[in-house]
Amino acid sequence: MKVVMDELDDQFGEPVEMEITDSLDLHAFSPKDVKAVTGAYLEEARKKGFRIVRLIHGKGVGVQREIVRKVLSETDFVKGFKSGDEFSGGWGATVAELDVD
């Protein structure tokens, strides 16, 4: 089993470069990576000067939403966050305000 995992790590271990926009769809990421991806995204979004960002985590049972909101609540430059409205994903997305000053 270890050999198989090492082979998978070799195949998928390289970082993926993404364009940073004001929205991140977390459906493309493994649940175990959501915390790290969210933190890295927030840092980059702040560097780009985005004041408002949308994190799309899906509705589901709320596990990814809770992970995202925990990261947001622990990030000093996040001024606040709330569920998206009808135009930004409803409760399947979280909209956050960043302090970019």
Backbone as CSV, one residue per row, in Angstrom:
resi,resn,N_x,N_y,N_z,CA_x,CA_y,CA_z,C_x,C_y,C_z
1,MET,0.807,-1.192,0.000,0.000,0.000,0.000,0.857,1.266,0.000
2,LYS,1.950,1.262,0.724,2.822,2.439,0.775,3.356,2.783,-0.607
3,VAL,3.721,1.790,-1.382,4.241,2.037,-2.729,3.184,2.741,-3.574
4,VAL,1.946,2.280,-3.488,0.868,2.892,-4.254,0.699,4.352,-3.840
5,MET,0.706,4.637,-2.548,0.560,6.012,-2.078,1.730,6.875,-2.542
6,ASP,2.954,6.342,-2.490,4.108,7.094,-2.962,3.975,7.415,-4.444
7,GLU,3.463,6.465,-5.217,3.260,6.706,-6.645,2.215,7.796,-6.856
8,LEU,1.136,7.779,-6.068,0.122,8.819,-6.185,0.691,10.172,-5.799
9,ASP,1.486,10.222,-4.725,2.111,11.477,-4.316,2.998,12.025,-5.419
10,ASP,3.739,11.139,-6.097,4.603,11.569,-7.187,3.782,12.155,-8.337
11,GLN,2.620,11.559,-8.620,1.785,12.034,-9.713,1.105,13.351,-9.396
12,PHE,0.655,13.532,-8.176,-0.163,14.683,-7.838,0.477,15.622,-6.834
13,GLY,1.751,15.462,-6.557,2.409,16.246,-5.531,2.835,17.635,-5.956
14,GLU,2.811,17.931,-7.248,3.256,19.232,-7.731,2.200,20.302,-7.483
15,PRO,2.620,21.493,-7.085,1.669,22.582,-6.892,1.006,22.952,-8.216
16,VAL,-0.226,23.409,-8.103,-0.970,23.847,-9.278,-1.058,25.363,-9.222
17,GLU,-0.720,26.024,-10.314,-0.804,27.475,-10.356,-2.189,27.871,-10.854
18,MET,-2.814,28.816,-10.145,-4.158,29.256,-10.498,-4.195,30.773,-10.586
19,GLU,-5.059,31.272,-11.449,-5.287,32.711,-11.495,-6.131,33.086,-10.275
20,ILE,-5.739,34.137,-9.591,-6.481,34.575,-8.407,-7.526,35.602,-8.845
21,THR,-8.785,35.284,-8.578,-9.883,36.200,-8.868,-10.599,36.487,-7.553
22,ASP,-11.721,37.169,-7.621,-12.448,37.482,-6.391,-13.355,36.340,-5.936
23,SER,-13.235,35.180,-6.572,-14.065,34.032,-6.217,-13.251,32.749,-6.308
24,LEU,-13.478,31.853,-5.362,-12.791,30.560,-5.361,-13.817,29.456,-5.184
25,ASP,-13.861,28.537,-6.143,-14.763,27.389,-6.061,-13.983,26.221,-5.458
26,LEU,-14.347,25.831,-4.262,-13.624,24.784,-3.541,-14.033,23.375,-3.948
27,HIS,-15.012,23.245,-4.842,-15.426,21.923,-5.306,-14.283,21.174,-5.990
28,ALA,-13.336,21.907,-6.550,-12.230,21.295,-7.285,-11.163,20.690,-6.364
29,PHE,-11.287,20.927,-5.063,-10.252,20.496,-4.128,-10.739,19.382,-3.220
30,SER,-9.812,18.547,-2.833,-10.103,17.467,-1.896,-10.463,18.090,-0.543
31,PRO,-11.455,17.531,0.160,-11.845,18.082,1.464,-10.664,18.238,2.438
32,LYS,-9.693,17.350,2.359,-8.551,17.448,3.273,-7.665,18.658,2.967
33,ASP,-7.816,19.241,1.782,-7.006,20.392,1.383,-7.718,21.731,1.548
34,VAL,-9.002,21.715,1.895,-9.809,22.937,1.929,-9.221,23.987,2.875
35,LYS,-8.784,23.596,4.037,-8.241,24.551,5.005,-7.003,25.258,4.438
36,ALA,-6.059,24.488,3.929,-4.824,25.059,3.395,-5.094,25.907,2.154
37,VAL,-5.959,25.434,1.276,-6.286,26.166,0.051,-6.962,27.491,0.403
38,THR,-7.882,27.465,1.344,-8.592,28.681,1.746,-7.617,29.710,2.310
39,GLY,-6.732,29.281,3.191,-5.745,30.198,3.771,-4.834,30.804,2.716
40,ALA,-4.332,29.961,1.811,-3.442,30.447,0.751,-4.184,31.403,-0.182
41,TYR,-5.430,31.056,-0.511,-6.233,31.920,-1.381,-6.444,33.292,-0.746
42,LEU,-6.791,33.330,0.528,-7.027,34.606,1.202,-5.784,35.491,1.165
43,GLU,-4.633,34.908,1.405,-3.373,35.665,1.357,-3.170,36.280,-0.024
44,GLU,-3.352,35.472,-1.059,-3.142,35.948,-2.425,-4.200,36.971,-2.840
45,ALA,-5.453,36.749,-2.440,-6.523,37.690,-2.769,-6.241,39.045,-2.124
46,ARG,-5.732,39.009,-0.916,-5.382,40.257,-0.225,-4.251,40.980,-0.956
47,LYS,-3.236,40.228,-1.381,-2.118,40.827,-2.128,-2.607,41.480,-3.418
48,LYS,-3.621,40.883,-4.034,-4.182,41.429,-5.280,-5.071,42.637,-5.021
49,GLY,-5.404,42.902,-3.761,-6.191,44.069,-3.420,-7.697,43.851,-3.406
50,PHE,-8.144,42.600,-3.415,-9.580,42.339,-3.361,-10.113,42.659,-1.970
51,ARG,-11.158,43.451,-1.920,-11.783,43.790,-0.636,-12.906,42.821,-0.278
52,ILE,-13.555,42.278,-1.302,-14.642,41.314,-1.109,-14.314,40.067,-1.924
53,VAL,-14.395,38.902,-1.294,-14.170,37.638,-2.004,-15.312,36.676,-1.700
54,ARG,-15.517,35.746,-2.631,-16.564,34.737,-2.456,-15.911,33.363,-2.477
55,LEU,-16.182,32.577,-1.455,-15.673,31.212,-1.351,-16.857,30.265,-1.527
56,ILE,-16.835,29.487,-2.597,-17.934,28.577,-2.913,-17.595,27.211,-2.344
57,HIS,-18.330,26.795,-1.327,-18.063,25.531,-0.648,-19.173,24.524,-0.848
58,GLY,-20.286,24.939,-1.403,-21.422,24.046,-1.609,-22.301,23.996,-0.365
59,LYS,-23.484,23.445,-0.548,-24.442,23.369,0.557,-24.201,22.117,1.385
60,GLY,-24.303,20.953,0.807,-24.020,19.699,1.499,-24.501,19.664,2.934
61,VAL,-23.710,19.013,3.797,-24.055,18.934,5.220,-23.349,20.018,6.033
62,GLY,-22.548,20.840,5.362,-21.938,21.990,6.019,-20.519,21.817,6.508
63,VAL,-19.892,20.686,6.234,-18.528,20.455,6.735,-17.548,21.451,6.115
64,GLN,-17.574,21.572,4.783,-16.638,22.503,4.139,-16.949,23.950,4.520
65,ARG,-18.233,24.296,4.655,-18.612,25.649,5.077,-17.991,25.964,6.445
66,GLU,-18.061,25.012,7.356,-17.499,25.228,8.692,-15.982,25.366,8.656
67,ILE,-15.321,24.594,7.805,-13.860,24.708,7.664,-13.512,26.100,7.153
68,VAL,-14.204,26.538,6.091,-13.961,27.857,5.504,-14.180,28.940,6.551
69,ARG,-15.271,28.857,7.286,-15.587,29.908,8.265,-14.616,29.903,9.447
70,LYS,-14.094,28.753,9.795,-13.087,28.691,10.854,-11.817,29.408,10.396
71,VAL,-11.395,29.138,9.158,-10.211,29.822,8.618,-10.459,31.332,8.585
72,LEU,-11.634,31.734,8.109,-11.944,33.166,8.052,-11.910,33.799,9.438
73,SER,-12.471,33.134,10.419,-12.516,33.704,11.773,-11.138,33.781,12.418
74,GLU,-10.201,32.975,11.944,-8.843,32.966,12.504,-7.863,33.828,11.715
75,THR,-8.328,34.463,10.651,-7.451,35.266,9.792,-7.610,36.735,10.161
76,ASP,-6.483,37.357,10.628,-6.551,38.721,11.167,-7.076,39.760,10.182
77,PHE,-6.790,39.609,8.899,-7.193,40.646,7.951,-8.594,40.437,7.373
78,VAL,-9.328,39.459,7.887,-10.724,39.283,7.489,-11.577,40.135,8.419
79,LYS,-12.255,41.135,7.847,-13.074,42.059,8.642,-14.403,41.432,9.043
80,GLY,-14.932,40.554,8.196,-16.207,39.908,8.475,-16.592,38.991,7.328
81,PHE,-17.616,38.169,7.562,-18.085,37.263,6.519,-19.529,36.891,6.777
82,LYS,-20.207,36.455,5.705,-21.607,36.058,5.802,-21.937,35.113,4.651
83,SER,-23.081,34.460,4.736,-23.545,33.622,3.638,-23.815,34.492,2.427
84,GLY,-23.614,33.917,1.259,-23.898,34.645,0.034,-25.388,34.931,-0.087
85,ASP,-25.725,35.928,-0.886,-27.136,36.207,-1.136,-27.581,35.407,-2.360
86,GLU,-28.761,35.674,-2.853,-29.288,34.922,-3.979,-28.449,35.073,-5.238
87,PHE,-27.651,36.136,-5.327,-26.818,36.370,-6.498,-25.406,35.827,-6.343
88,SER,-25.035,35.467,-5.137,-23.658,35.001,-4.923,-23.586,33.622,-4.282
89,GLY,-24.581,32.792,-4.525,-24.481,31.405,-4.101,-25.287,31.012,-2.882
90,GLY,-26.033,31.933,-2.282,-26.819,31.584,-1.095,-25.946,30.977,-0.019
91,TRP,-26.490,30.018,0.729,-25.689,29.433,1.804,-24.707,28.380,1.295
92,GLY,-24.559,28.245,-0.030,-23.511,27.397,-0.616,-22.219,28.154,-0.839
93,ALA,-22.222,29.428,-0.439,-21.024,30.265,-0.572,-20.925,31.183,0.633
94,THR,-19.718,31.602,0.927,-19.482,32.570,1.988,-18.764,33.758,1.371
95,VAL,-19.259,34.946,1.662,-18.665,36.184,1.168,-17.912,36.817,2.332
96,ALA,-16.654,37.180,2.080,-15.817,37.753,3.134,-15.300,39.126,2.723
97,GLU,-15.173,40.001,3.712,-14.591,41.316,3.494,-13.175,41.296,4.060
98,LEU,-12.218,41.721,3.226,-10.809,41.715,3.622,-10.322,43.128,3.886
99,ASP,-9.433,43.256,4.839,-8.750,44.529,5.107,-7.474,44.515,4.284
100,VAL,-7.423,45.311,3.241,-6.261,45.299,2.348,-5.320,46.467,2.583
101,ASP,-5.593,47.278,3.586,-4.734,48.446,3.866,-3.452,48.045,4.537
